[in-house]
């Protein structure tokens, strides 16, 4: 067996966490890839189940609408995000360089490619998911103030995410510079600012979409228990 095939057979620090260069065990404190993989799977399974139940109910009562279509696209992109994370783990993501085998150390460019794909796909998934939630709230909002807040939230989510997506395509010239080819990239301050922007946009829209249903149902003619239940369901969309 050649060294190349050997390296491919044993991805970065695969259990029982061996460093293949010197045949020694690697402590769990030096790796984080199992947690990355577990988090991706943990959130993918329940969201998939919830989505199937949602579409079953919506299609059964012929209520499939724009927000359902946006949510479906966002979920498909999220599945792609989870797949990219899983693939990145087996290319060395979450493992320190000194604990990688020789093949993965020499092929580090692949990680940069996966990370760029992850960033772009994640931003697109946010764009569709946030839009779906806001469209759902617009369908049930009757007070003008609430509708204005939702429209402002939707606009902010679209603009902030779009700026980051455009930035990811323009931050390096050519794009391949982002994963190791010759070229120029913007300063680390610009790169960090894009990360802060998409994170801030996600946090702000999440909080608004989680809290606003409480005010929307405050004066509705529902029992208190019903108000709490409906608010919890609508607010949970922020997750």
N, C-alpha and C positions, 0 to 999 in steps of 0.2 A: 504494500500500500504506500503510495507516495505521500509526502508531507502535506501536499495540497488537499488530497482527499481525506487525510486524517483530520486536518483542521476543520474541514467542512462537516465531518461526522460529529465533531464535538464543539458546539458553539460556545460562546463566551461563558466560562465558568459554569457549565451545566452541572447539575447534581452528580456526585457529592461535592461540587465546588472545588475542582482541581485546577491548579495552574499547570497547564500542559507543558510549559517550557522547562520547569524544574521538578515536575511531578510532586507538588506539595499541595496540601489542602489549603483552601482560602477561607478565612473566617467569615461568618455571616455579616459582621460589621463592615466588611469591605464591599459588599454587594447590595444592590437595591432592586435588581431586575425582577425578583419574584413578586415584590410588592407592586411594581408597575403592571405586571401581567395580571395579578390578582384584582387590582382596582379596575382595570379595563373589562375583565370578565364579569366582575361583581355588578357593575352598572349596566352592562350590555344585556344581561339576562332579564332583570326585572323590567327595564324599559321596553324590551321586545315583547314581553308578556302583556304589559299594560297597553302597548300600541295595538296588539292583536285584539284585545278585548274592546278597545275603543272603536276600532274599525268594524268589528262585528256588530256592535250596537248601532253605530252610525249607518252602516249599510242596511241593516235589518229594518230600520225605520226610515230609510231613504233620506238621510240627513247629511250625506257626505257633501262638504262644502270646501271653500277655498282654504280655510285654516287647516282642514284635514290633509289637503294636498301638500301644503307647506310643511306640515309636521312630518308627513311621509318622506319628503325629500330630505328634510333635516335628519331624520332617523337613519336613512340610507347613508348619508354622509358620515353620521356618527359611527355606523358599523364600519365604514372605511377607515375612520380614525382609529378605532379599536384594532382593526387589522394591521394598520401601519405600526401601532405601538407594539403589538405582538411580534411582528416581523423585525422591528428594530431591536427588540430584546435579544433575539437570536443572532443579531449582527453586532452585539456588544453593548447596547444601551443599558445603563444602570450598573455597569461594571467598570472599575477603575482600569486605566490603561495597563498598569503593571500586572494585572490579573488576567489579561486577555491572552489567548494563544497567539502564535506568531502570525498566522494567516489573518486573523481579525485586526491585529495591530497594523499590518501592512495594507489592509483594505478599509481603513478608517473613513475614507471618502464616502463609503456607502451609508454610514450613519448620518452624515451631513445631508445626503439626498433624502433619506427617510424623514429627517427632522423638518426639512423644507416642505415636503409633501404633507407632513402632519400639520404644520402651521397653516398652510393654505386650506387644507380640507377642514380643519377645525374652525377656521374663520367662516368658511362658507356654511358649515353646519349651524353655527351660531346665528348667522344671518337669517336662515330659514326658520329655525326654531323660535327665535325671538319674534319674528314676524307672525308666525302662527299663533303664538300666545296673545299678542296684541290684537290681532284680527278677531280672535275669540272674545276678548274683553270688549271690543268695539261692538260686537253683535248684541251684547246684553247691556251695554251702557246706555242710559237714557238721559242722564244729567249732562248738560253741556260742559261743565267743568271737568267731569270725569273723562269725557270724550277728548277734550283738549289735552289733558294729561297723557292719555293713551297715545294720541297722535304724536305728541312731543317725544314720548318714550320710543315709539316706533321709528321716528325720524332720527333720533339720536343713535339708536341701535344700528340702523342702516348706514348712516354716515360714518360712525366710528369704525364699524367693521369694514366698510368699503375702503376707507383710508388705509387701514392696515393691510388689506389684500393688495391694493395697488402698491403700497410700500414694499411688500414682499417681492413683487415682481420688478421693482425699480431700484431696490436698495443695493443690488450688485449688478455691475455691467461688465460682461454679460451675466445672465442669471447663473450659469454654471460656476461662476466664481464662488457662489455660496457653498459649494461642496468641493472646493479645492482647486479648481482650474485657474488659469492665469486671468487676471482682471483686477478691477477695483471695487471696493465696497464702501459704504458710508461708515461713519464713525460708530463706535459702540454706543455712544449716547443716543444716536438716532435709532439704532436697533432696539435698545432698551426702552425708548420712548414708545415705540410701536407696541411692545409687550405690555407696557403700563396702560396704554390707551385701550387695547382690546379687553384687558382685565377690568379696567374701570367701567367700561361700557357694559360688560357682562354683569358686574356687581350691581350697578345702578338700575339696570333694567330688571334684574332678578328681584331686587327689593321692592321696586314699584309694582311689578306684576304680582308679587306675593301679598303686599299690604293693601293695594287699591281695592280688591274685592270686598274687604271688610267694610269700607266706606260706601261702596256701591250697593251693598245689601243692608246697610244700617237701618234705613227707613222703609224697607220693603215689608210687605204684608206676609211675613213668614214667622213661624214659631222660632224661638231663640235657638233651639237645637238644630232646626233646619238651616238657619242662617250660618251657624258655626260649621255645620257639615259642608254646605255648599262653598263657603269661604275657604275652608281647608282644601277642598278639591281643586278650586280655581287657583288658590295660592300655591298648591303643590306643583303646578306647572312650571314654576320657577326652578324646580330641581332638574 
